[in-house]
Amino acid sequence: MRAGEHTGGGYSLEGGCLCGRIRFRLTAPPIDGGYCHCTRCQKRTGTAASANVSVDGEAFELLSGGELLRGWRHPDGGFEKCFCGECGAHLLSRHPDDAGRMSIRMGALDTDPGVPLSYRQFVAYAAPWEPIPDDGLERFPESRFAARGRGGRA
């Protein structure tokens, strides 16, 4: 299914982990997307940035593998990072107090969600070994939520 396609029941975009045991579906289109350059994402992914789409958590449906979904939250706070306990694939992050705030890792989606990446956050912590490209995306030195008055750390 291509991004933005609708089934008889509405919007549907699926994704899952590397071993295939965890599967999920989004029933509403992603809100926006971007890159996170924080040191936590660097450690979690082993890369310079993490590409994510923001979604309404109410539109997230776990189809299978719920018993394998593991979560970890930094002792200093932030979103809970969720991954497959079998293959280790990073799938999503969710706000601990607001089920509506969730981000899905772009690599966990089966197809292009059709949402252009539009921002880069935590650029003050960007990895020195991979310069941020001059791509015209909006940049935030810290959290984009803090810059927009919403607070919280992704």
C-alpha angles and dihedrals in degrees: 000000000000122000114281094017117140128217123207087277097046136262117004132178121164135200143159150168131296096262091046096233095112114059129172141176134212114215095190130044119264115267098223141323142222151138128283116207098181119134090243091060090045091055093041096050103026088231137100094255143005120232112216143165122217115230138179102259089217088066093057117101122185105216101181143347098046090146089061097049108109128186135201129186125194112246088237091058135249132128121330110253112220127201142160112276090209106048100013095234113160109232114166150337126227136192110251094221103030117054089192093067111079138141126204122208108245091225091059092063120094094218140014107290090213094236115124115227105248110174148036118211132192090024089155086074098044116147109263091217094063115044117215108252121241092247101143095245117146110264130211122190089211133007115337087219092059090048089054095044097252096111125207136099120256 
